[in-house]
């Protein structure tokens, strides 16, 4: 019996090769999308889940009440890691400080530099207890050596890059920003799915200002404290103890300041509190990708159901014969489930062939280390088997029910109506469903692209075109060369302006603090964004001064500029009223307000304007902002490279254009928009694939009708309209349903940004018309062929 069913299934599929290929292609594409998204989500959701004590590892975060809201940041007070060991026994703690823009120099035996590297945010300063908390394996050496200053552990990859062979790296030295560091051991390369990924772990005590600081007032987002709690300890209890510890050691902290704990397994997924990668995979993103995968698979299954039920009329006599010969409904359903399984199995093989080249390509698009080794994980193979079973169940259920319920007498007499054979209303509903999903994705994709374009073109209140940012060393010897460097840069042909500052006007690296204004007894409850910059800052970035004057040249904090939002936050309506009023930051930096600048976006466009304070402070300058003439930027950059190399011979020259930096604020959205474009196009393709199959089947079923119409004088255009009218109506219904759905979901997404586009009806209509045109072209390909066919052939048997 089974052999008979199998042979019949193969014969049926081979007889309808065209429909079989359409089904296999549609199901294969749908399964491939699900497989790719499952692999991406498994990779993302596995971040820092490999630590055996992951449920007991927490990061200390700071909470501060500000204007009625709780402001959370990952920074812990600098003395906290050391104090915890003394005052909270039983809790294993470790301080983590991430260094940025680190210059690494490898010297030869004579002390001459032979290799130079620039490490961007990949150096962690840690205590030995870091390796007692986290499961990062040491290949050679001992992590306890990090108790000594000026020591480091390197990953194999970094050691190979620095010294050629990690096996010979232990005991050698390198210079980190001029500081000599000894390699005390080698770690195994870290897993790719950890937010604590670093190839260089330097002893925490190497940063003396970290290990000896008594400043409980200040925090930095890259200075973190991790805890390993004892078994059975509640994190809420430890949070209360940490808050009490903060109050004990900081006598002037404001009411509402507190410390809390964040699970390590939440770090990668929390969009509010930053992590080390700058990329948060929120629950909303996970849900969105999961829904897209599910809907695309459903579209593929809908194609199968539509085509299978459409072919039911042709197979009615086969079912009638089986029933007359004693076949039960169960046996008939098993037959059609078997056919579905064969198609789904072929589709699964096709999905694997699609996924193998597609996964690394998608990884490149998303900037994720995705390779085909991930496909061999048992969980992925199990998921693939689950998808196969799900597809068989979804795609095979309705056709099997429809085909098995035929009345054998009616079927054998050929009196079975098309309505009874295929469920016309169901097929129409399924077509509508397909195009609802496709059009929601298309409208969403168009909105995302429009929003990204808006970010690129929006005026941020400063000039970001043709401005190159160059990093400068922070040591005192380099600081002493700044005036010389300024004059040399200005003499380069093609340079218009130059300014030294801690960062550009909009930057991910920001300082913020509250302060005392006009000799007030208490500090403000809100924070201002601190911009350390020289007197050329306004000119270089074209920031408008609206009251008072610019800063005078100075190496230290002497006076301040503020922005309009700063004035509004003080409750002052006339910007001139803040002039000559004193600002005191940390009771150490004092000066009068000498000018007010027009608001500019100091952060990304996710946020609105924030209060900004600008002052000179040479010791904190880390960037040079150089405005170039657009005519010959290449020559100017070459001259700058030569000047930088001559001035800072041990420093790796690396430029970054400001407009590119601003664009990187939205790198994750840009990458995801590329992925959504692919999914929207694929959803439309699958919908049109099913549509093409249905029109093809309709052309076969109505071939004699078309012949009669042509003999009676119907034009080819009328024949095409005959095929197109019903489906265009269905696509129109789908658009009416899809448009409000897409607007609702995209408005929720746009709320994440302070600056956003309006979803106009032009955008929605453009997406709807595009879908209708693509569908019409799909229909027309087959309809025109049917309309141009010779009616004599179709009517010959009559």
MIRO-365163 format. One record per residue (C-alpha): x, y, z; residue number from 1; chain. Coordinates in steps of 0.25 Angstrom, whole numbers, plus 5000, padded with zeros to 4 digits. Example, Ala and Ser with C-alpha at 12.3 -4.5 7.8 and 13.67 -1.06 7.14 Angstrom:
<nodes>
> east north up i ch
> 5049 4982 5031 1 A
> 5055 4996 5029 2 A
</nodes>
This chain:
<nodes>
> east north up i ch
> 5000 5000 5000 1 A
> 5011 5010 5004 2 A
> 5018 5007 4991 3 A
> 5006 5009 4983 4 A
> 5004 5023 4990 5 A
> 5018 5027 4987 6 A
> 5018 5023 4973 7 A
> 5005 5030 4971 8 A
> 5010 5043 4978 9 A
> 5022 5043 4969 10 A
> 5014 5041 4956 11 A
> 5004 5052 4961 12 A
> 5016 5062 4964 13 A
> 5023 5059 4951 14 A
> 5010 5060 4943 15 A
> 5008 5074 4948 16 A
> 5023 5078 4947 17 A
> 5020 5093 4946 18 A
> 5012 5094 4959 19 A
> 5021 5085 4966 20 A
> 5033 5094 4963 21 A
> 5025 5106 4967 22 A
> 5022 5099 4980 23 A
> 5036 5095 4983 24 A
> 5042 5108 4980 25 A
> 5032 5115 4988 26 A
> 5033 5106 5000 27 A
> 5048 5106 4999 28 A
> 5049 5121 4999 29 A
> 5040 5122 5011 30 A
> 5048 5111 5019 31 A
> 5061 5117 5015 32 A
> 5056 5131 5021 33 A
> 5052 5124 5034 34 A
> 5065 5116 5035 35 A
> 5073 5129 5033 36 A
> 5065 5137 5043 37 A
> 5065 5125 5053 38 A
> 5080 5125 5052 39 A
> 5082 5140 5054 40 A
> 5073 5140 5066 41 A
> 5079 5128 5072 42 A
> 5093 5135 5070 43 A
> 5087 5148 5076 44 A
> 5080 5141 5088 45 A
> 5092 5133 5092 46 A
> 5100 5145 5096 47 A
> 5107 5143 5109 48 A
> 5098 5131 5112 49 A
> 5110 5121 5112 50 A
> 5115 5125 5126 51 A
> 5112 5114 5136 52 A
> 5109 5124 5146 53 A
> 5101 5134 5137 54 A
> 5089 5134 5146 55 A
> 5097 5140 5157 56 A
> 5105 5150 5149 57 A
> 5101 5164 5150 58 A
> 5106 5178 5145 59 A
> 5105 5189 5155 60 A
> 5097 5201 5149 61 A
> 5095 5215 5154 62 A
> 5081 5221 5156 63 A
> 5079 5236 5157 64 A
> 5065 5243 5158 65 A
> 5065 5255 5148 66 A
> 5053 5263 5146 67 A
> 5044 5253 5151 68 A
> 5050 5242 5142 69 A
> 5060 5231 5146 70 A
> 5073 5232 5138 71 A
> 5080 5219 5137 72 A
> 5095 5217 5133 73 A
> 5104 5205 5134 74 A
> 5115 5214 5140 75 A
> 5119 5210 5155 76 A
> 5127 5219 5164 77 A
> 5142 5217 5162 78 A
> 5145 5213 5177 79 A
> 5133 5203 5177 80 A
> 5141 5190 5172 81 A
> 5151 5191 5183 82 A
> 5142 5195 5194 83 A
> 5132 5183 5191 84 A
> 5143 5173 5195 85 A
> 5145 5180 5208 86 A
> 5130 5183 5212 87 A
> 5122 5172 5205 88 A
> 5130 5159 5207 89 A
> 5124 5147 5200 90 A
> 5122 5155 5187 91 A
> 5132 5154 5177 92 A
> 5134 5167 5169 93 A
> 5142 5172 5157 94 A
> 5144 5185 5151 95 A
> 5144 5186 5136 96 A
> 5149 5199 5129 97 A
> 5148 5199 5114 98 A
> 5159 5207 5107 99 A
> 5157 5214 5094 100 A
> 5166 5219 5083 101 A
> 5178 5211 5089 102 A
> 5191 5212 5081 103 A
> 5199 5199 5082 104 A
> 5214 5199 5078 105 A
> 5223 5186 5077 106 A
> 5238 5189 5079 107 A
> 5249 5181 5074 108 A
> 5261 5176 5083 109 A
> 5268 5190 5081 110 A
> 5255 5197 5086 111 A
> 5251 5202 5072 112 A
> 5237 5202 5068 113 A
> 5234 5191 5057 114 A
> 5219 5190 5058 115 A
> 5208 5200 5061 116 A
> 5193 5197 5063 117 A
> 5181 5205 5067 118 A
> 5171 5197 5075 119 A
> 5157 5203 5076 120 A
> 5150 5200 5089 121 A
> 5156 5186 5090 122 A
> 5165 5188 5102 123 A
> 5159 5184 5116 124 A
> 5165 5187 5129 125 A
> 5161 5176 5139 126 A
> 5164 5170 5152 127 A
> 5168 5155 5154 128 A
> 5154 5153 5159 129 A
> 5149 5156 5145 130 A
> 5153 5141 5141 131 A
> 5146 5136 5154 132 A
> 5133 5142 5149 133 A
> 5133 5139 5135 134 A
> 5137 5126 5127 135 A
> 5148 5131 5118 136 A
> 5159 5121 5117 137 A
> 5174 5123 5119 138 A
> 5182 5115 5109 139 A
> 5196 5119 5115 140 A
> 5200 5126 5127 141 A
> 5192 5130 5139 142 A
> 5181 5140 5141 143 A
> 5185 5143 5155 144 A
> 5197 5150 5149 145 A
> 5187 5162 5146 146 A
> 5189 5165 5161 147 A
> 5202 5172 5157 148 A
> 5202 5185 5150 149 A
> 5206 5186 5135 150 A
> 5202 5172 5131 151 A
> 5193 5167 5121 152 A
> 5186 5154 5115 153 A
> 5185 5154 5100 154 A
> 5176 5145 5092 155 A
> 5182 5136 5082 156 A
> 5177 5145 5070 157 A
> 5183 5157 5076 158 A
> 5196 5151 5080 159 A
> 5198 5145 5066 160 A
> 5195 5159 5061 161 A
> 5205 5166 5070 162 A
> 5216 5156 5071 163 A
> 5214 5146 5059 164 A
> 5212 5134 5068 165 A
> 5204 5133 5081 166 A
> 5213 5122 5086 167 A
> 5225 5131 5087 168 A
> 5217 5143 5092 169 A
> 5217 5141 5107 170 A
> 5228 5149 5114 171 A
> 5229 5159 5103 172 A
> 5225 5174 5104 173 A
> 5217 5184 5096 174 A
> 5214 5199 5098 175 A
> 5200 5203 5101 176 A
> 5199 5218 5099 177 A
> 5213 5219 5103 178 A
> 5212 5210 5115 179 A
> 5220 5197 5115 180 A
> 5212 5185 5117 181 A
> 5217 5171 5119 182 A
> 5209 5159 5113 183 A
> 5207 5150 5125 184 A
> 5198 5139 5118 185 A
> 5190 5135 5106 186 A
> 5175 5133 5106 187 A
> 5167 5124 5096 188 A
> 5160 5133 5086 189 A
> 5147 5138 5092 190 A
> 5133 5133 5087 191 A
> 5127 5143 5077 192 A
> 5114 5144 5084 193 A
> 5119 5152 5096 194 A
> 5118 5167 5099 195 A
> 5131 5166 5107 196 A
> 5138 5162 5095 197 A
> 5153 5167 5095 198 A
> 5166 5162 5091 199 A
> 5174 5170 5101 200 A
> 5172 5169 5116 201 A
> 5181 5178 5124 202 A
> 5183 5178 5139 203 A
> 5173 5188 5146 204 A
> 5184 5193 5154 205 A
> 5191 5198 5142 206 A
> 5182 5210 5142 207 A
> 5186 5216 5155 208 A
> 5175 5226 5155 209 A
> 5165 5215 5154 210 A
> 5170 5206 5165 211 A
> 5173 5218 5175 212 A
> 5162 5227 5172 213 A
> 5153 5232 5183 214 A
> 5143 5239 5174 215 A
> 5129 5234 5178 216 A
> 5123 5246 5170 217 A
> 5126 5243 5156 218 A
> 5123 5231 5147 219 A
> 5127 5227 5133 220 A
> 5119 5218 5124 221 A
> 5131 5209 5121 222 A
> 5135 5207 5136 223 A
> 5127 5196 5140 224 A
> 5126 5187 5152 225 A
> 5122 5172 5151 226 A
> 5118 5164 5163 227 A
> 5116 5149 5165 228 A
> 5106 5147 5176 229 A
> 5106 5135 5185 230 A
> 5096 5124 5183 231 A
> 5082 5128 5187 232 A
> 5085 5143 5189 233 A
> 5074 5152 5184 234 A
> 5079 5163 5174 235 A
> 5069 5173 5180 236 A
> 5075 5171 5194 237 A
> 5089 5174 5188 238 A
> 5084 5186 5181 239 A
> 5079 5192 5194 240 A
> 5093 5189 5201 241 A
> 5100 5196 5189 242 A
> 5091 5208 5190 243 A
> 5094 5209 5205 244 A
> 5109 5207 5202 245 A
> 5108 5219 5192 246 A
> 5101 5228 5203 247 A
> 5112 5224 5213 248 A
> 5123 5228 5204 249 A
> 5117 5240 5197 250 A
> 5112 5251 5207 251 A
> 5106 5260 5196 252 A
> 5099 5251 5187 253 A
> 5085 5255 5184 254 A
> 5072 5248 5189 255 A
> 5068 5238 5179 256 A
> 5082 5233 5175 257 A
> 5083 5218 5175 258 A
> 5091 5206 5170 259 A
> 5084 5194 5164 260 A
> 5088 5181 5158 261 A
> 5086 5177 5143 262 A
> 5087 5162 5139 263 A
> 5098 5159 5130 264 A
> 5088 5152 5121 265 A
> 5081 5166 5119 266 A
> 5093 5174 5115 267 A
> 5092 5171 5100 268 A
> 5077 5173 5099 269 A
> 5075 5186 5107 270 A
> 5073 5198 5098 271 A
> 5073 5207 5110 272 A
> 5086 5204 5116 273 A
> 5098 5203 5107 274 A
> 5107 5192 5105 275 A
> 5121 5190 5099 276 A
> 5117 5187 5085 277 A
> 5107 5199 5083 278 A
> 5097 5189 5078 279 A
> 5085 5185 5086 280 A
> 5076 5174 5081 281 A
> 5063 5178 5087 282 A
> 5051 5169 5089 283 A
> 5043 5177 5079 284 A
> 5054 5174 5069 285 A
> 5053 5159 5072 286 A
> 5038 5159 5071 287 A
> 5039 5166 5058 288 A
> 5048 5157 5051 289 A
> 5041 5145 5057 290 A
> 5028 5150 5051 291 A
> 5034 5153 5038 292 A
> 5039 5138 5037 293 A
> 5026 5133 5041 294 A
> 5018 5141 5031 295 A
> 5027 5138 5020 296 A
> 5026 5123 5023 297 A
> 5011 5125 5023 298 A
> 5011 5132 5010 299 A
> 5019 5120 5004 300 A
> 5009 5110 5010 301 A
> 4997 5118 5005 302 A
> 5003 5117 4991 303 A
> 5003 5102 4993 304 A
> 4989 5101 4998 305 A
> 4984 5110 4987 306 A
> 4990 5102 4976 307 A
> 4986 5089 4982 308 A
> 4972 5093 4984 309 A
> 4972 5099 4970 310 A
> 4976 5085 4964 311 A
> 4966 5078 4972 312 A
> 4956 5078 4960 313 A
> 4966 5070 4952 314 A
> 4968 5060 4962 315 A
> 4953 5058 4966 316 A
> 4952 5045 4958 317 A
> 4964 5039 4964 318 A
> 4958 5041 4978 319 A
> 4945 5036 4973 320 A
> 4951 5023 4968 321 A
> 4959 5021 4981 322 A
> 4946 5023 4989 323 A
> 4938 5013 4980 324 A
> 4950 5003 4982 325 A
> 4948 5004 4997 326 A
> 4958 5015 5000 327 A
> 4955 5022 5013 328 A
> 4956 5037 5016 329 A
> 4969 5034 5025 330 A
> 4976 5027 5013 331 A
> 4972 5038 5003 332 A
> 4977 5048 5013 333 A
> 4990 5040 5015 334 A
> 4992 5040 5000 335 A
> 4991 5055 4999 336 A
> 5000 5057 5012 337 A
> 5010 5048 5006 338 A
> 5010 5057 4993 339 A
> 5012 5069 5002 340 A
> 5023 5063 5009 341 A
> 5031 5059 4997 342 A
> 5029 5074 4992 343 A
> 5033 5079 5006 344 A
> 5045 5070 5006 345 A
> 5050 5075 4993 346 A
> 5047 5089 4997 347 A
> 5055 5087 5010 348 A
> 5067 5082 5002 349 A
> 5066 5095 4993 350 A
> 5065 5103 5005 351 A
> 5078 5097 5010 352 A
> 5084 5100 4997 353 A
> 5079 5115 4997 354 A
> 5084 5117 5012 355 A
> 5098 5112 5010 356 A
> 5102 5124 5001 357 A
> 5092 5133 5007 358 A
> 5095 5133 5022 359 A
> 5110 5138 5021 360 A
> 5104 5149 5011 361 A
> 5093 5153 5021 362 A
> 5104 5153 5032 363 A
> 5112 5163 5024 364 A
> 5100 5171 5022 365 A
> 5097 5172 5037 366 A
> 5112 5172 5041 367 A
> 5110 5159 5049 368 A
> 5120 5147 5049 369 A
> 5110 5137 5043 370 A
> 5116 5125 5036 371 A
> 5111 5112 5031 372 A
> 5116 5104 5043 373 A
> 5104 5110 5051 374 A
> 5095 5102 5042 375 A
> 5101 5089 5047 376 A
> 5097 5092 5062 377 A
> 5087 5081 5067 378 A
> 5077 5092 5070 379 A
> 5077 5097 5056 380 A
> 5075 5083 5050 381 A
> 5064 5081 5060 382 A
> 5058 5094 5056 383 A
> 5059 5090 5041 384 A
> 5052 5077 5044 385 A
> 5041 5085 5052 386 A
> 5039 5094 5040 387 A
> 5038 5082 5031 388 A
> 5027 5076 5040 389 A
> 5020 5090 5041 390 A
> 5020 5092 5026 391 A
> 5014 5078 5024 392 A
> 5003 5081 5034 393 A
> 5000 5095 5029 394 A
> 5001 5092 5014 395 A
> 4995 5078 5014 396 A
> 4983 5080 5024 397 A
> 4973 5087 5016 398 A
> 4976 5081 5002 399 A
> 4975 5067 5009 400 A
> 4962 5071 5015 401 A
> 4956 5076 5002 402 A
> 4960 5065 4993 403 A
> 4956 5054 5003 404 A
> 4942 5059 5005 405 A
> 4937 5057 4990 406 A
> 4925 5049 4987 407 A
> 4930 5038 4978 408 A
> 4917 5037 4970 409 A
> 4918 5052 4967 410 A
> 4933 5052 4964 411 A
> 4932 5040 4954 412 A
> 4920 5046 4947 413 A
> 4929 5059 4945 414 A
> 4918 5067 4951 415 A
> 4927 5073 4962 416 A
> 4926 5088 4962 417 A
> 4939 5097 4963 418 A
> 4933 5103 4976 419 A
> 4932 5090 4982 420 A
> 4945 5085 4977 421 A
> 4954 5096 4982 422 A
> 4947 5106 4992 423 A
> 4947 5118 4984 424 A
> 4944 5127 4996 425 A
> 4956 5121 5003 426 A
> 4965 5123 4991 427 A
> 4962 5137 4990 428 A
> 4964 5139 5005 429 A
> 4977 5133 5004 430 A
> 4981 5142 4993 431 A
> 4977 5154 5001 432 A
> 4985 5149 5013 433 A
> 4998 5148 5004 434 A
> 4997 5162 4999 435 A
> 4993 5168 5012 436 A
> 5006 5162 5018 437 A
> 5014 5166 5005 438 A
> 5009 5180 5005 439 A
> 5011 5183 5020 440 A
> 5025 5179 5018 441 A
> 5027 5188 5006 442 A
> 5020 5200 5013 443 A
> 5029 5197 5025 444 A
> 5042 5196 5016 445 A
> 5038 5209 5009 446 A
> 5036 5216 5023 447 A
> 5049 5211 5028 448 A
> 5057 5216 5016 449 A
> 5050 5229 5016 450 A
> 5054 5231 5031 451 A
> 5068 5227 5028 452 A
> 5069 5237 5017 453 A
> 5063 5248 5026 454 A
> 5074 5245 5036 455 A
> 5084 5247 5025 456 A
> 5078 5261 5021 457 A
> 5073 5267 5034 458 A
> 5080 5279 5038 459 A
> 5087 5276 5052 460 A
> 5090 5291 5055 461 A
> 5105 5289 5051 462 A
> 5113 5287 5038 463 A
> 5117 5272 5036 464 A
> 5121 5273 5021 465 A
> 5136 5272 5017 466 A
> 5140 5271 5032 467 A
> 5150 5261 5036 468 A
> 5153 5257 5050 469 A
> 5167 5252 5054 470 A
> 5170 5246 5067 471 A
> 5182 5252 5075 472 A
> 5190 5246 5086 473 A
> 5186 5250 5101 474 A
> 5200 5250 5107 475 A
> 5206 5263 5112 476 A
> 5217 5263 5101 477 A
> 5207 5262 5090 478 A
> 5198 5273 5097 479 A
> 5210 5282 5097 480 A
> 5211 5281 5081 481 A
> 5196 5286 5079 482 A
> 5199 5301 5076 483 A
> 5210 5297 5067 484 A
> 5201 5286 5060 485 A
> 5190 5297 5059 486 A
> 5199 5306 5051 487 A
> 5204 5295 5042 488 A
> 5190 5290 5039 489 A
> 5185 5304 5035 490 A
> 5197 5305 5026 491 A
> 5192 5293 5018 492 A
> 5186 5297 5004 493 A
> 5171 5292 5005 494 A
> 5169 5294 5020 495 A
> 5159 5304 5023 496 A
> 5158 5303 5039 497 A
> 5164 5294 5050 498 A
> 5159 5292 5064 499 A
> 5163 5283 5076 500 A
> 5152 5277 5085 501 A
> 5149 5265 5093 502 A
> 5139 5261 5082 503 A
> 5131 5266 5070 504 A
> 5118 5273 5073 505 A
> 5110 5260 5072 506 A
> 5117 5248 5077 507 A
> 5115 5235 5084 508 A
> 5126 5239 5095 509 A
> 5120 5250 5104 510 A
> 5122 5256 5117 511 A
> 5110 5261 5125 512 A
> 5109 5267 5139 513 A
> 5100 5275 5148 514 A
> 5105 5288 5153 515 A
> 5103 5301 5161 516 A
> 5098 5313 5153 517 A
> 5099 5327 5158 518 A
> 5105 5324 5172 519 A
> 5093 5315 5175 520 A
> 5093 5307 5188 521 A
> 5089 5294 5181 522 A
> 5094 5287 5169 523 A
> 5083 5286 5157 524 A
> 5075 5273 5157 525 A
> 5077 5272 5142 526 A
> 5090 5269 5135 527 A
> 5097 5277 5124 528 A
> 5105 5271 5112 529 A
> 5119 5276 5114 530 A
> 5127 5280 5102 531 A
> 5142 5282 5104 532 A
> 5146 5290 5092 533 A
> 5156 5302 5087 534 A
> 5152 5316 5082 535 A
> 5151 5311 5068 536 A
> 5140 5301 5071 537 A
> 5129 5309 5066 538 A
> 5136 5314 5053 539 A
> 5140 5300 5049 540 A
> 5127 5294 5051 541 A
> 5118 5306 5047 542 A
> 5111 5307 5060 543 A
> 5103 5320 5061 544 A
> 5105 5329 5073 545 A
> 5092 5337 5076 546 A
> 5096 5345 5088 547 A
> 5109 5350 5095 548 A
> 5123 5346 5089 549 A
> 5131 5334 5086 550 A
> 5141 5328 5096 551 A
> 5155 5334 5097 552 A
> 5167 5325 5095 553 A
> 5171 5318 5107 554 A
> 5177 5305 5112 555 A
> 5168 5303 5124 556 A
> 5153 5305 5128 557 A
> 5152 5320 5129 558 A
> 5138 5323 5123 559 A
> 5126 5316 5117 560 A
> 5117 5316 5105 561 A
> 5103 5310 5106 562 A
> 5092 5307 5097 563 A
> 5077 5311 5096 564 A
> 5072 5298 5102 565 A
> 5081 5301 5114 566 A
> 5075 5314 5116 567 A
> 5061 5309 5115 568 A
> 5064 5298 5125 569 A
> 5067 5309 5135 570 A
> 5054 5315 5133 571 A
> 5059 5328 5126 572 A
> 5052 5333 5114 573 A
> 5063 5344 5110 574 A
> 5076 5337 5106 575 A
> 5083 5350 5109 576 A
> 5080 5348 5124 577 A
> 5090 5337 5126 578 A
> 5101 5345 5121 579 A
> 5112 5348 5131 580 A
> 5106 5338 5141 581 A
> 5115 5328 5148 582 A
> 5115 5313 5145 583 A
> 5122 5304 5155 584 A
> 5124 5289 5151 585 A
> 5129 5280 5162 586 A
> 5133 5292 5170 587 A
> 5146 5292 5163 588 A
> 5143 5298 5149 589 A
> 5137 5312 5150 590 A
> 5135 5323 5140 591 A
> 5124 5332 5134 592 A
> 5115 5330 5123 593 A
> 5120 5339 5111 594 A
> 5111 5334 5100 595 A
> 5099 5326 5095 596 A
> 5099 5317 5083 597 A
> 5087 5313 5075 598 A
> 5083 5299 5078 599 A
> 5090 5287 5071 600 A
> 5088 5272 5072 601 A
> 5099 5268 5082 602 A
> 5094 5253 5081 603 A
> 5087 5245 5070 604 A
> 5074 5249 5065 605 A
> 5067 5238 5074 606 A
> 5068 5249 5084 607 A
> 5064 5264 5084 608 A
> 5072 5276 5088 609 A
> 5079 5275 5101 610 A
> 5086 5285 5110 611 A
> 5100 5288 5105 612 A
> 5112 5295 5112 613 A
> 5124 5298 5104 614 A
> 5138 5302 5110 615 A
> 5152 5301 5108 616 A
> 5160 5290 5114 617 A
> 5173 5286 5107 618 A
> 5176 5274 5115 619 A
> 5163 5267 5110 620 A
> 5165 5270 5095 621 A
> 5165 5256 5088 622 A
> 5160 5260 5074 623 A
> 5164 5270 5063 624 A
> 5153 5275 5054 625 A
> 5158 5280 5041 626 A
> 5149 5287 5031 627 A
> 5154 5284 5017 628 A
> 5151 5290 5003 629 A
> 5143 5281 4995 630 A
> 5152 5284 4982 631 A
> 5164 5275 4986 632 A
> 5162 5268 4998 633 A
> 5171 5256 4994 634 A
> 5183 5265 4994 635 A
> 5180 5272 5007 636 A
> 5178 5258 5014 637 A
> 5191 5253 5008 638 A
> 5198 5266 5014 639 A
> 5191 5264 5028 640 A
> 5195 5249 5028 641 A
> 5210 5254 5026 642 A
> 5209 5265 5036 643 A
> 5202 5255 5047 644 A
> 5213 5244 5045 645 A
> 5224 5254 5046 646 A
> 5218 5261 5059 647 A
> 5214 5248 5065 648 A
> 5223 5237 5060 649 A
> 5218 5226 5069 650 A
> 5203 5229 5066 651 A
> 5195 5222 5056 652 A
> 5188 5232 5047 653 A
> 5174 5229 5044 654 A
> 5163 5239 5039 655 A
> 5148 5239 5040 656 A
> 5139 5248 5033 657 A
> 5128 5255 5041 658 A
> 5117 5251 5032 659 A
> 5121 5237 5032 660 A
> 5121 5237 5048 661 A
> 5107 5243 5048 662 A
> 5103 5232 5038 663 A
> 5108 5222 5048 664 A
> 5099 5226 5059 665 A
> 5088 5219 5051 666 A
> 5097 5207 5046 667 A
> 5088 5196 5052 668 A
> 5075 5202 5046 669 A
> 5082 5204 5032 670 A
> 5086 5189 5033 671 A
> 5073 5184 5037 672 A
> 5066 5193 5026 673 A
> 5075 5185 5016 674 A
> 5070 5172 5022 675 A
> 5055 5177 5021 676 A
> 5057 5181 5007 677 A
> 5061 5166 5004 678 A
> 5049 5161 5012 679 A
> 5039 5170 5006 680 A
> 5044 5167 4992 681 A
> 5043 5152 4995 682 A
> 5029 5153 5001 683 A
> 5025 5160 4988 684 A
> 5032 5149 4980 685 A
> 5025 5138 4987 686 A
> 5011 5145 4986 687 A
> 5013 5147 4971 688 A
> 5018 5133 4970 689 A
> 5005 5127 4975 690 A
> 4998 5137 4967 691 A
> 5005 5132 4954 692 A
> 5001 5118 4958 693 A
> 4987 5121 4960 694 A
> 4986 5129 4947 695 A
> 4993 5118 4940 696 A
> 4983 5108 4945 697 A
> 4971 5117 4942 698 A
> 4976 5118 4928 699 A
> 4976 5103 4926 700 A
> 4962 5102 4932 701 A
> 4956 5113 4924 702 A
> 4963 5110 4911 703 A
> 4951 5107 4903 704 A
> 4943 5119 4909 705 A
> 4955 5128 4904 706 A
> 4954 5121 4890 707 A
> 4939 5124 4889 708 A
> 4941 5138 4894 709 A
> 4951 5140 4883 710 A
> 4942 5134 4872 711 A
> 4931 5143 4876 712 A
> 4940 5155 4875 713 A
> 4946 5158 4888 714 A
> 4960 5166 4887 715 A
> 4972 5161 4894 716 A
> 4971 5173 4904 717 A
> 4958 5168 4908 718 A
> 4963 5154 4910 719 A
> 4974 5160 4919 720 A
> 4964 5168 4927 721 A
> 4956 5155 4929 722 A
> 4968 5149 4936 723 A
> 4972 5161 4943 724 A
> 4960 5167 4949 725 A
> 4957 5157 4960 726 A
> 4971 5157 4965 727 A
> 4973 5173 4964 728 A
> 4960 5174 4973 729 A
> 4966 5164 4983 730 A
> 4979 5172 4983 731 A
> 4971 5185 4985 732 A
> 4964 5178 4997 733 A
> 4978 5174 5003 734 A
> 4983 5188 5001 735 A
> 4971 5194 5009 736 A
> 4975 5184 5020 737 A
> 4990 5186 5020 738 A
> 4991 5201 5019 739 A
> 4985 5204 5033 740 A
> 4993 5192 5039 741 A
> 5006 5197 5033 742 A
> 5003 5211 5038 743 A
> 5000 5206 5052 744 A
> 5013 5198 5054 745 A
> 5022 5208 5047 746 A
> 5017 5219 5055 747 A
> 5021 5211 5068 748 A
> 5035 5209 5062 749 A
> 5036 5224 5058 750 A
> 5033 5227 5073 751 A
> 5047 5223 5076 752 A
> 5053 5235 5069 753 A
> 5051 5250 5074 754 A
> 5052 5254 5059 755 A
> 5043 5246 5050 756 A
> 5036 5247 5036 757 A
> 5021 5247 5035 758 A
> 5015 5235 5028 759 A
> 5008 5242 5017 760 A
> 4998 5235 5008 761 A
> 5007 5237 4996 762 A
> 5017 5227 5002 763 A
> 5005 5217 5005 764 A
> 4999 5219 4991 765 A
> 5013 5217 4985 766 A
> 5015 5204 4992 767 A
> 5001 5200 4988 768 A
> 5002 5204 4974 769 A
> 5016 5197 4973 770 A
> 5010 5184 4978 771 A
> 4998 5185 4968 772 A
> 5007 5187 4956 773 A
> 5016 5176 4960 774 A
> 5004 5167 4962 775 A
> 4998 5171 4949 776 A
> 5011 5168 4941 777 A
> 5011 5155 4947 778 A
> 4996 5152 4943 779 A
> 4998 5158 4929 780 A
> 5010 5149 4926 781 A
> 5001 5137 4926 782 A
> 4988 5144 4922 783 A
> 4994 5150 4909 784 A
> 4999 5136 4905 785 A
> 4985 5131 4907 786 A
> 4979 5142 4899 787 A
> 4988 5141 4888 788 A
> 4986 5126 4887 789 A
> 4979 5120 4874 790 A
> 4965 5118 4878 791 A
> 4964 5107 4867 792 A
> 4973 5098 4875 793 A
> 4965 5099 4888 794 A
> 4951 5097 4881 795 A
> 4956 5086 4872 796 A
> 4950 5075 4881 797 A
> 4936 5082 4881 798 A
</nodes>
